[in-house]
Amino acid sequence: MEVMNASQTQNSRASYASKAFDFRFSAYLLAALFLLVFSVIFATGSGSIELSSQQVFDALFVCSQGAVGCDISAVNYQILWEIRLPRIIMAMITGAGLSASGAILQSVTRNPLADPYLFGISSGASLGAVIVMAAISSAIISITAGALIGGALSVVLMLALAGKSATQVEKLLLSGVAVSFMLSAFTSLTLYYSSPETAASLLYWMMGSFSNSQWSELGLPIITLFLGVATFFLYRRWLVVMQAGDESAITLGIPVHRLRLGMLIVCSAITAVLVAHVGGIGFVGLMIPHISRFIVGAQVHRVLLMSLVIGASFMVWVDVVARSLLEHQVLPVGVVTSAMGSLFFFIILKRRTRS
């Protein structure tokens, strides 16, 4: 009887702890969503022409263009809807997509330093997009196709280089780093043989920017991100089991190697589409999953949800900093994220060395 009472007490404590953790997660997620809304409103009003929060609210939810009695002029209304909002939405999609891809790659490889750039996915997508822009066409559809081909090529090269060792996470990571350097070298070679004007525009594009974002270009990134995230959540139970180790997952009947390859392909597709639209933006997929994991714990679906929201907010603020840091000049977004990411990378290495 005493054993049964002790067991019931332990189960009730575990249930209470689980409910408390769910409440904390919900609170953190709600706070992150409020931060995202605040970030969008602030970013919409900031720029060379400052708009108040009331003007932003009126333009978004109350007024139509040129409406009588509206607190925002027709010019500012057009700036908000045609220039700033597409840029902000593209920044949100990019931050969410890269963060989600980084979270999944870190989960399936069980390596805290994994992200789309470490595996060479971004380098392959950049190479494909650069070749298309330099030699064929500047149409966004052609650039996206080139980026997708380049991203797929990087995955194929990584698996071919790993060979039979592709089942070992460490060898897969080393192969990804080698492929990344190799494809980056080919990208530099393409820039070298391009005309000076083309090389300058390609170099700026490779640093990452949301300046040319338009409403017509948002469809494909949104669809790709939605399908990718839906795939991640569809296999979230398998991903949770994989975190315990390949041997445990195989014992439970999970096709570990096919699942890891499938996640690599989905992450490469998301990264390639984003690279084709905004250029190369590094370290986002490395930093945000670590921040999310620190806040909500290590469960995959919690980290993924938090990474999506925090990643979107983070990229909006990075774009604000890139637009505001220098007067009459917009910094490439990739420069800001690289400066922050290199310091973050150093902190992670120091912590792993101490542990």
N, C-alpha and C positions, 0 to 999 in steps of 0.2 A: 504493500500500500504506500509506504514511504517512497519507494522507487518510482511509482506511478505519479505521485504528487510532485516529486522532483523533476520528472520528465515533463509534466504539464507546465510547471513553472518555467523551465528552460525554453519550452516551445513558445510560451506567451511572451517571454522576454525577447526571443528572436523575432516574433511577429511584431512586437512593439518597435524594435530597432529598425526593422524593414519599413514599417509605416513612417517612422520618423525620418528615415533616409529618403523615402519617396517624397515626403513633404518638403524636405530641404532641397531636393532636386527640382521640384516644381517651383519653389520660391526662387532658386537661382535662375532657372529658365525664364521665369516671368520677368525677373530683373534684367536679364540679358535682352529680352524682347523690348522692354522699356528703353534700354540703352540704344537699341537699334533704331527705334522710332525717334528718339531724341537726336541721334546722329544724323538721320535723314533730314529732319527739320533744320538742324543747325547747318548742315552742308548745303542745303537748298538755299538758305539765306545768305551764306558767306560767298565772297568773291569780290571782284573789282567794283561791283555794284551791290552794296549791302541791302538786304531786305529784312524787315522785322518779322518776328514769328507770326504776328497777326496778318501781315501781307502774304506770307507763305501759306498760312491756313486758308485765307480767303481764296488764293489762287488755286489751291488744291481741291477745296471742298465747297466753296460758296460761289465764286464769281466765274463768269465766262469771259473770254477775251473782249476787252473794250466795253464791259458792262458799266452802265451808269451807276454811280454811287459806290463802286468798288474802290478799295483802298490801294490798289496797285494799278499802275499805268499799263497800257497795252504793250509798250516796249518791254517793260520788266516782266509782264506776263509771258511774252514770247520767249524771253531769255530763260525764264524758269522752266517752261515746258519743252522747249526745243533744244536747249543746250545743257542745262544743269541736271534735269531729271534723267534723261537717257544716260548721262555720264555716271550719276549716282547709282542707278539701277545696274549698270554694267559693273561698277565697282563692287556692289553687293554680290552679284552673281559670281564674279571672279574670286572674291574672298571666300564665299561659301564653298565653291567648287574645289579650289585648291586646298582648303582646310579639310573638307570631307575626304578628298583623295589622300592627303597626308595621314589622316586618322586611320583609314582603312589599310594603307600600306604599312604603317607602324604596327597595326594589329596582326596582319597576316604574316609579317616577317618577325614579329616580336623584337623589333629593333627600334629604339627611341629616336634614332637619327634618320630614319627612312622618310623620304618625301619624293614627289614626282621628279625633282631635279637630281636627286641622288641616283635614281634608277635610270637616268638618261632619257626619260620620257619627254621632258621639256626640251632637251637638246635636239632630240629627233624631230619633234614638232616644229621647233624653230628652224631647223635645217630645211625641212620640206616647205615651210612657208617662205623662207628667204629665197630658195631656188625658184619658186613660182613667181614671186614678186620681181626678182631680178631678171628672169629670162622669158616668162610667159605672159602673165596677166596680173593686174592689181585688183581684180574683182574678188570680193570677199568669199564667194562660193569656191573659186579656184584656190584661194589661199587656204580655206578650211580643208579642202580636199588634200592639198599638199601637206598640211599639218597632220591630218589623220594618217596619211601614208607614212610620213616621217615618224610619228609616234608608234605606229605598228612596226615599222622597221627597227626601231630601237628595242622593242620587246623581243622581236625575233632574234636580233643580234645578241641580246643579253642571254636568252635561253640557249642559243647556239654556242656562245662562248662558255657558259657554265657547263654545257654538256650533261653528262650523267650526274654531275654535282648540282644540277638545278634544284634537286630536292633538298639541298642543304642551304639554309637561309644565308649563312655567311658567304658562301661561294656566289650566291645569287647577287648579294649586295656588291661584292667586289667586281663581278661582271658588269653590273649596272654602272659603277663608277668608271670602269674602263670604256664602256660604250659612250658614256657622257662626254669624256674627254675626246674620244675619237670623232664623234659627230660635231662637237664644238670646233674641232680643228677644220673639218670640212666646211662648216659655216664661215669661219674666218677666211678660208680659201675662196669661197664664193664672193665674199665682200671684197677681197683683194682684187679680183678680176672684174669687178663691177665698175661702172663709171663713177666718177667722184660724186655726182649728184645722187645717183642711186645708192651708193655706199653710205652717204651721209643720212639719207632717209631711212635706210634699213638699219643702220646703227642706232638711230634714235628709237625706231620701232622696237628693236630688240631689248631696249631698256625698260619698256613697258609704259603705256600711257592710255588714259581714257578720253583723251581730248577729242577724238574723232567718232565718239560713240553716237549712234543714231537709233531712233525707234525701230527702223527697219532691220537693224542688225541684232536686235535682242532676242528674236524668236528662237533661233537655233541654240544659243547658249542656255536659254531657259529650259527648252525641251531636253537637251542633253543632260543638264543638271538634274532635272526631275526624274528622268529615266534612270540615271546613275544612282541617285539616292534611293529610289524605289528598289533597285536591285540590291543595294547594300542592306536595307531593312528586311528584304525578303529572305536573305541568307544570314540574318543577324544571329540566330541560334547556332548555326555552324561556326560563325566567327567567334562566338563566345567560347565554344568548346576548343577551338584552335588555340586560344590563348593559353590553355593548359598544357600545350605541347602536341606535336604531330603524332606521337605514339598513342596518346590518350584519344585523340580524334579519330585515328585510324581504327582503334579498337572499337569505337562506337559506330563504325561504318561510314564515316564521313570521307568523301574523296578529297583528301587534303590537297594533293598536287593540282588536280583540276580546279579546285576552288581557288587556290592561290593564283593560278594562271588566269582564271576568269576575272578575279579582282584586279589583276594587273592590266588586263585588256580594258575593263571598264574605266579604271583610273586614267589609262593612257588616252581613251576617247575624250573624257572630260577635259583633261589637260590640253589635248591637241586643239579642241574647239576654242578653249579660252585663249590659248597662245595665238591662234589665228586672228582673233579679234583685238587683243590688247597687247600682244607681245610677251616678252619674257619677264615674269615677276617671281623672284625667288624667295625662299625661306618662309613663305606663308604657311605652306603645308607642314613645315617643321615646327614653327612656334605655336600656332593656335591649338593643335591637338594636345600639346603639353600643358598649356594654360587650362584647357577644358578638363583634362584629366586631373589636374591639381584641384579643380573646383568641385567636380562631381564624381570622382572616383574612376575606376578602370573599366567599367562595363561598357561594351562597345556601343550599344544603342544610345546610352547617355552621353558618351564622349562625342558621338556623331552628331546628335542633336545640338549639343552645346557648341561644337565646332562650327556648324552651319551658321548659327546666330552670331557668335563672337567673331567668326571670320568675316561675315558681312559687315559688321560694325567696324572692325579693325581696318578693312580696306577703305571704307568711307572716310575714316579719319586720316588714313595715310594719304588719300587723294587731297583732302583739305590741307594737310601739311605741305604737300608737293605744290599746291597752288598758291600757298600763302607765305612760304618760307622766304622767297626772293621776290622783290618788287618787279612787276612787269615781266616776269619770267616764270615758266612752269617747269619744275624739276621732273625728270622721268620717275615714275612711281617705283620702278625697280631699284633705283638708287637708294630711295628711302628704306625699302624693305630689306635690301642687302645690308645697309648700315646697321639696322636693328637686328637682323637675323644673324650676322656674324658675331655680335656680342652675345646673343642668346645661345648660339652654337658653342661658344667658348664656355659659357656657364654650365651647359649640359655636360660637356666633356670634363670639366673640373668636378662636378658632382659625381659622375660615374667613376672618376679616378679615386676620389675619396672613399666611395662606397666599396 
